[in-house]
C-alpha cells in the first residue's frame, strides 16, 4: 500500500501531477487495445476506446487492478468518450497509477 502523504490523494494535487507528467511527456496513449472487447467476470462486454499509460517513476513493486463501472444514462457513446477525459485528468495523477483502458 502507498504510504506517502495524504496530499497525494487531493484532487488538485492529482491534477497538478497530471500536468507535470504531460509536460515531461510521461503520459502515452497506445492504440494496441483500442477496438478490442473487454469481458468482465459477469459476462458484460465493453469496447475499449482509449488506453493510457504513464512512465513509472520507480520500479513497480505491486500490481493492483481497480475495476469500476459508471452507469451513464441518456448519453450517446460519443458524448461518453468526450466526457471521460475529465476524470482521466485526475486518475493519471494519482500515486502509483500505471495504466487505464
C-alpha positions in Angstrom: 0.0 0.0 0.0 1.1 3.5 -0.7 2.5 5.2 2.4 3.1 8.7 1.0 1.5 11.9 2.4 -2.3 12.4 2.2 -1.8 15.4 0.0 -1.1 12.9 -2.9 -4.8 12.0 -2.9 -6.0 15.5 -3.1 -7.8 16.2 -6.5 -5.8 19.4 -7.0 -2.5 17.7 -6.3 -3.5 14.9 -8.7 -4.4 17.3 -11.5 -1.1 19.2 -11.0 0.8 15.9 -11.1 -1.0 15.1 -14.3 0.0 18.4 -15.8 3.6 17.8 -14.7 3.5 14.3 -16.4 2.1 15.9 -19.6 4.9 18.5 -19.6 7.6 15.8 -19.1 5.9 13.5 -21.8 5.4 10.6 -19.4 1.8 10.0 -20.5 1.2 7.8 -23.5 -1.9 6.8 -25.4 -1.1 3.4 -27.1 -3.5 2.1 -29.6 -2.9 -1.6 -29.2 -6.1 -2.4 -27.3 -8.5 0.1 -29.0 -11.5 -1.6 -30.5 -10.9 -4.8 -28.6 -13.6 -6.3 -26.4 -13.1 -6.4 -22.6 -15.2 -9.1 -20.9 -15.9 -8.6 -17.2 -16.4 -11.5 -14.8 -20.2 -11.3 -15.0 -20.0 -11.5 -18.8 -20.7 -7.9 -19.6 -18.7 -6.7 -22.6 -17.2 -3.3 -23.2 -15.4 -2.0 -26.3 -12.1 -0.3 -25.4 -12.0 3.2 -26.9 -8.9 4.7 -25.1 -5.8 3.4 -23.4 -3.5 5.5 -21.3 -0.1 4.5 -19.8 2.3 6.5 -17.7 6.1 6.0 -17.4 6.8 4.8 -13.8 8.9 7.0 -11.5 10.3 3.9 -9.8 10.2 0.2 -10.2 6.7 -1.2 -9.9 6.6 -3.4 -6.8 3.0 -4.5 -6.5 0.3 -4.5 -9.1 -3.3 -3.8 -8.3 -6.3 -3.8 -10.7 -9.1 -1.5 -9.9 -12.3 -2.2 -11.9 -15.0 0.4 -11.9 -18.1 0.9 -14.0 -20.0 4.1 -14.5 -23.7 3.9 -15.4 -24.2 6.8 -17.9 -27.8 7.0 -18.8 -29.1 9.0 -21.7 -25.7 9.7 -23.0 -24.6 8.8 -26.5 -21.3 6.8 -26.8 -19.5 9.7 -28.5 -20.6 12.0 -25.6 -19.3 9.5 -23.1 -15.9 9.3 -24.9 -15.6 13.1 -24.7 -16.8 13.3 -21.1 -14.4 10.6 -19.9 -11.4 12.9 -20.4 -12.5 14.8 -17.3 -11.9 12.1 -14.7 -8.9 10.8 -16.6 -7.1 14.1 -15.8 -7.3 13.1 -12.1 -6.7 9.4 -12.4 -3.3 9.6 -14.1 -2.0 12.0 -11.4 -2.6 9.6 -8.5 0.4 7.9 -6.9 1.1 4.5 -8.3 -1.0 5.0 -11.4 0.3 2.9 -14.3 -2.4 2.3 -16.9 -6.1 2.6 -17.8 -8.3 1.2 -20.5 
